[in-house]
Amino acid sequence: MGRTILNIIGILLAIWLLFTVLGMLVAALKFLIWLGVLAVVGAIIVTVISKMAKS
C-alpha cells in the first residue's frame, strides 16, 4: 500500500516538474524573441538616423 502511494506521488511530482520546466522554457523563449525584436528595431532606427544624417 505504501509503495503504491509513493508511486502515485512520484508520478504527480514528475508531471509537475515537466510542466514547470516547460513553463520556464516558454518564458525564456518569449524573452529572447522580445530581445531580438528590440535589437532589430534598434538597428533599423540607427540605420534610418545615419542615412538621414548623410543627406
Residue frames as a rotation matrix with the C-alpha (Angstrom) as fourth column:
MET 1
0.566 0.824 0.000 0.00
0.824 -0.566 0.000 0.00
0.000 0.000 -1.000 0.00
GLY 2
0.500 -0.446 -0.742 2.77
0.149 -0.800 0.581 2.42
-0.853 -0.401 -0.334 0.91
ARG 3
-0.588 -0.755 0.291 4.65
0.387 0.054 0.920 1.65
-0.710 0.654 0.261 -2.27
THR 4
-0.118 0.636 0.763 1.56
0.984 -0.027 0.174 2.41
0.131 0.771 -0.623 -4.37
ILE 5
0.818 0.424 -0.390 1.07
0.506 -0.852 0.134 5.77
-0.276 -0.307 -0.911 -2.65
LEU 6
0.102 -0.867 -0.487 4.73
0.024 -0.487 0.873 6.68
-0.994 -0.101 -0.029 -3.14
ASN 7
-0.585 -0.261 0.768 4.50
0.711 0.290 0.641 5.63
-0.390 0.921 0.016 -6.79
ILE 8
0.377 0.808 0.454 1.47
0.909 -0.417 -0.013 7.90
0.178 0.418 -0.891 -7.35
ILE 9
0.769 -0.154 -0.620 3.21
0.191 -0.870 0.454 10.78
-0.610 -0.468 -0.640 -5.56
GLY 10
-0.301 -0.951 0.065 6.30
0.260 -0.016 0.965 10.23
-0.917 0.308 0.252 -7.72
ILE 11
-0.339 0.260 0.904 4.24
0.941 0.107 0.322 10.33
-0.013 0.960 -0.281 -10.91
LEU 12
0.748 0.664 0.006 2.48
0.663 -0.747 0.054 13.53
0.040 -0.036 -0.999 -9.82
LEU 13
0.460 -0.673 -0.579 5.84
0.086 -0.615 0.784 15.09
-0.884 -0.410 -0.226 -8.92
ALA 14
-0.537 -0.666 0.518 7.26
0.555 0.184 0.811 14.16
-0.635 0.723 0.271 -12.34
ILE 15
0.081 0.654 0.752 4.26
0.969 -0.229 0.095 15.69
0.234 0.721 -0.652 -14.13
TRP 16
0.876 0.220 -0.429 4.53
0.374 -0.872 0.317 18.87
-0.304 -0.438 -0.846 -12.04
LEU 17
0.031 -0.961 -0.275 8.26
0.154 -0.268 0.951 19.10
-0.988 -0.072 0.140 -12.80
LEU 18
-0.441 -0.137 0.887 7.62
0.859 0.220 0.461 18.61
-0.259 0.966 0.021 -16.52
PHE 19
0.500 0.716 0.487 5.09
0.807 -0.590 0.039 21.45
0.315 0.373 -0.873 -16.64
THR 20
0.748 -0.307 -0.589 7.36
0.197 -0.744 0.638 23.68
-0.634 -0.593 -0.496 -14.56
VAL 21
-0.339 -0.934 0.116 10.29
0.352 -0.012 0.936 23.14
-0.873 0.358 0.332 -16.92
LEU 22
-0.247 0.324 0.913 8.07
0.965 0.000 0.261 23.67
0.084 0.946 -0.312 -19.97
GLY 23
0.813 0.575 -0.093 6.79
0.583 -0.801 0.134 26.93
0.003 -0.164 -0.987 -18.48
MET 24
0.384 -0.753 -0.535 10.34
0.085 -0.548 0.832 28.13
-0.920 -0.365 -0.146 -17.85
LEU 25
-0.534 -0.587 0.609 11.38
0.633 0.200 0.748 27.26
-0.561 0.785 0.265 -21.41
VAL 26
0.186 0.688 0.701 8.40
0.946 -0.318 0.061 29.12
0.265 0.652 -0.710 -22.89
ALA 27
0.881 0.123 -0.457 9.15
0.317 -0.870 0.377 32.15
-0.351 -0.477 -0.806 -20.71
ALA 28
-0.042 -0.976 -0.212 12.82
0.172 -0.216 0.961 32.15
-0.984 0.004 0.177 -21.75
LEU 29
-0.463 -0.080 0.883 11.86
0.862 0.191 0.470 31.79
-0.206 0.978 -0.019 -25.42
LYS 30
0.607 0.735 0.302 9.41
0.771 -0.637 0.001 34.70
0.193 0.232 -0.953 -25.21
PHE 31
0.665 -0.441 -0.603 12.08
0.128 -0.728 0.674 36.82
-0.736 -0.525 -0.428 -23.52
LEU 32
-0.400 -0.893 0.205 14.62
0.352 0.057 0.934 36.03
-0.846 0.446 0.292 -26.24
ILE 33
-0.124 0.437 0.891 12.11
0.988 -0.026 0.151 36.74
0.089 0.899 -0.429 -29.00
TRP 34
0.882 0.456 -0.119 11.31
0.469 -0.874 0.127 40.16
-0.047 -0.168 -0.985 -27.49
LEU 35
0.300 -0.861 -0.411 15.02
0.090 -0.403 0.911 40.84
-0.950 -0.310 -0.043 -27.09
GLY 36
-0.516 -0.455 0.726 15.53
0.710 0.248 0.660 40.02
-0.480 0.856 0.195 -30.78
VAL 37
0.352 0.727 0.590 12.64
0.907 -0.421 -0.023 42.27
0.231 0.543 -0.807 -31.82
LEU 38
0.876 -0.062 -0.479 14.08
0.179 -0.879 0.441 45.15
-0.449 -0.472 -0.759 -29.80
ALA 39
-0.142 -0.990 0.005 17.52
0.258 -0.032 0.966 44.58
-0.956 0.138 0.260 -31.35
VAL 40
-0.354 0.081 0.932 16.05
0.932 0.106 0.345 44.68
-0.071 0.991 -0.113 -34.87
VAL 41
0.730 0.662 0.171 14.07
0.664 -0.746 0.052 47.85
0.162 0.076 -0.984 -34.11
GLY 42
0.600 -0.590 -0.541 17.19
0.093 -0.620 0.779 49.46
-0.795 -0.518 -0.317 -32.66
ALA 43
-0.434 -0.791 0.431 19.23
0.527 0.165 0.833 48.54
-0.730 0.589 0.346 -35.73
ILE 44
0.022 0.529 0.848 16.54
0.977 -0.192 0.095 49.96
0.213 0.827 -0.521 -38.03
ILE 45
0.903 0.319 -0.289 16.40
0.396 -0.879 0.265 53.21
-0.170 -0.354 -0.920 -36.05
VAL 46
0.181 -0.921 -0.345 20.20
0.098 -0.332 0.938 53.59
-0.979 -0.204 0.030 -36.15
THR 47
-0.477 -0.340 0.810 20.23
0.789 0.241 0.565 52.88
-0.388 0.909 0.153 -39.90
VAL 48
0.424 0.718 0.551 17.48
0.866 -0.501 -0.014 55.42
0.266 0.483 -0.834 -40.61
ILE 49
0.863 -0.119 -0.491 19.18
0.172 -0.845 0.506 58.10
-0.475 -0.521 -0.709 -38.48
SER 50
-0.140 -0.990 -0.016 22.55
0.251 -0.051 0.967 57.51
-0.958 0.131 0.256 -40.14
LYS 51
-0.351 0.064 0.934 21.01
0.934 0.089 0.345 57.74
-0.061 0.994 -0.091 -43.63
MET 52
0.749 0.643 0.158 19.23
0.644 -0.763 0.053 60.97
0.155 0.062 -0.986 -42.70
ALA 53
0.585 -0.593 -0.553 22.48
0.126 -0.607 0.785 62.46
-0.801 -0.529 -0.280 -41.39
LYS 54
-0.394 -0.770 0.502 24.30
0.625 0.176 0.760 61.72
-0.674 0.614 0.412 -44.68
SER 55
-0.233 0.353 0.906 21.78
0.920 -0.223 0.323 63.55
0.316 0.909 -0.272 -46.84
